[in-house]
């Protein structure tokens, strides 16, 4: 059946170039995963908190290396992409940020992120999401980025707010975790839309409130 409109982005938008490294700031860099990261990947997926929200574990170094190798295939297939969030001084992963369910037709993708336990509390996830968002909008020219998380995952909600992802609504009983079905928050940003952080929205609301 012929399409009535052209895809928003052409085939080859991702695979026509190598996956780039993205500088977050003077302490963090986003880079493609490499085989030497297997131990850190294994440690991440052994973390109970990451298992809680990502419902996966990795059993052994072979599985970790296969997980790493899969990202080159997914980049070529233009379906998903993942970056290791690394300490710029040591080049060691402290987290992950990526794009899932990439749609070239609709110029959209879903964000994913996690941070290793020892690196939490330093704003790493929010800064990594912001850097990936800039690249996805300014270089790739995606139109919409969104993220989903359980309403019980307050940390993920804070990351979304810090990175300027508006809460668009709640999807009822939409995500299955080990303890059953969870309601899910849907956050999103548009390339040509406002990028207002949660702190800025709070300040704006206070400014409009009568005294």
N, C-alpha and C positions, 0 to 999 in steps of 0.2 A: 504494500500500500504506500503510495507516495506521500511524503510529508508536505504539509501546507506552509511550513516555515522552516528556515534553515536552523540547524543547531546553533546555540549561542556561542559555542567555542568549537573550533575544528578538531578533528582527530589529529593527534600528534602534538597537542598543546603541551603535554607533559613530556612524552617520550622523545620529542625532537631534540631535547637537551639533557645533559646529565643533571641528576638531582643536585641542587646547589647546597653549599653551606651558607647559613644565615647568621649574621652577628646579632646577638641580642643586646649586649652591652659589654663593658670591659671585663665581666666575669663569666659570661655565658655565651656559648655558640651552639647553633643547631647544625648537626652534620648527619650524613647518612650513616646507618649502622655498619659496623665491620665485624669480622669474625672474632676479633680480640675482645669484643664486648660481651661474649657469651656468659661469663661469670656474673656480670652485673645484671644481665637480663634474667638469669636464673634466680638471682637474689631478689629482683623486683617481683617476679611472679611467685616467689615463696612468701611474700609479705601478706599477712592476713587481710590488711586493708585493701590492697590491690586485688586480691582474690575476691573480697567482699563485693566490689563494684564492677569488676571486669570478668568475673565468673570463669576464670581460666587459671591453670597452673602449668608449670613446665617441669617435666620429670627428666632431669639430666642434661648434660652439656650438648648431646646430639639434638635434642629438641630445641634448645636455645639457639644453636647454630642454624637449624632449619627455619626457625622463626625469623632470624636475621636475614637469611638468604631469600626468604619469601618477599621481602620488600622490593628488591630489584625487579622481580617478576611483576609485582603489582604496579610499580611505577611504569614499566613497559606496557602493561595492559591498561593503564590509565584508570584504575579502579580505586586505588588507595595509595597513600604515601605516609612514611613515618620518618621522623628525625630523632636521633639521640640528642638530648639536651646535655651538653657536656661542660664541665668546668674548663674554662679557657686556659688555665695554667697547666692542668694535669691531663687534659683531653680524656677525662674519665666520665662516663655517663652518670648523671644525677637524676635523670627523668626522661620522659618521652612526650613528644607532641606530634600529632599527625592529622591527616585528612582521611576520612572514610567515606564510602559510598559516593565517590566522585561522579558527578553527572556533567559531561561536557554539553549535552543537549540543553540542560537547564542552568549551566554555569554555577553549580552549587556543590557543596561538600559538607560533611559532618566532622566536627572537631573531636579529637580524642587526646587525653593527656593523663599522665601520672607522674609522681615524684617519689624517688626512693626515700625510705624513712629518715635517714640521716640528714637529708637535705630539706626536709619540710620546715615550713614556718618562715622561710626567707623570701617569699614572693616569687619563687622560681616558675611555678606553673603559669601564673598570670603574665609574667614578663615573656615567657616562651610563647604563649598563646597570642600575645600582642604582636610579637615579631612575625610569627607565621601568618597572622591575619593581614599585616601590611603587605607581605610578599604575595599572598593569594589574591588580594584585591589590586595591588598596584602593578605586579608583574604578570600574573596569570590572567587577571581581569575576571575572576569569578564574580558573580553577581550577589550571591548569598552564601553565608556560612552559618551553620547552626550547630548547637550541641544539645545533648540530652543527658539528664542525670536523675537518679531517684530523688524524690523530694526529701528523703531521709539523709541525703548526702550533702550536708551543709557546706563542707569544704569546697566541693565542686561548684556549688552555687556562688560562693564568694569569688572564686576564680572567674566565673562568667561575668559577674558584676564588675570586677576590677578591670576586665578587658573590654568593657563597654557592650556586652551582649545583653540586649533587652530580654526580659522575661515575657514571652508571648502567650503562655498559657500552660495548663496542666493536662497531660494525657493520662486519663484514668486507667489504672491497672494495666500499664503498657509495657512494663519491663520485668522479666522474670529473674529473680535472684535466688540464692540458696534457701532463703526463708519464705519464698512465695512471690506473689505479684506485687509490684510497687507502682504507685503513681509516679509520674515523670514530669519534670519541668522541661519545657522547650524554650531555649534562648536562641536569639539570632541577631546577626548584623547584616546590613546591606552595604554594598560598595559605595553607593551614593547616599546612604543614610547617615544619621548622626552616630557618633561614637562616644556616647556619654557614659562615664564610669558610674558605679553605684554611689561613690562619694559625691560626685558632681550632681547626681540626681537628688540625693538627700539635701545638699546645700540649696539646690534650686527650689525644692519643696519647702524648705524652711524660709526661704526668701519670700515665697508667695503666701505663707501662712500669716494670718492676722496676729498682731501682738497685743 
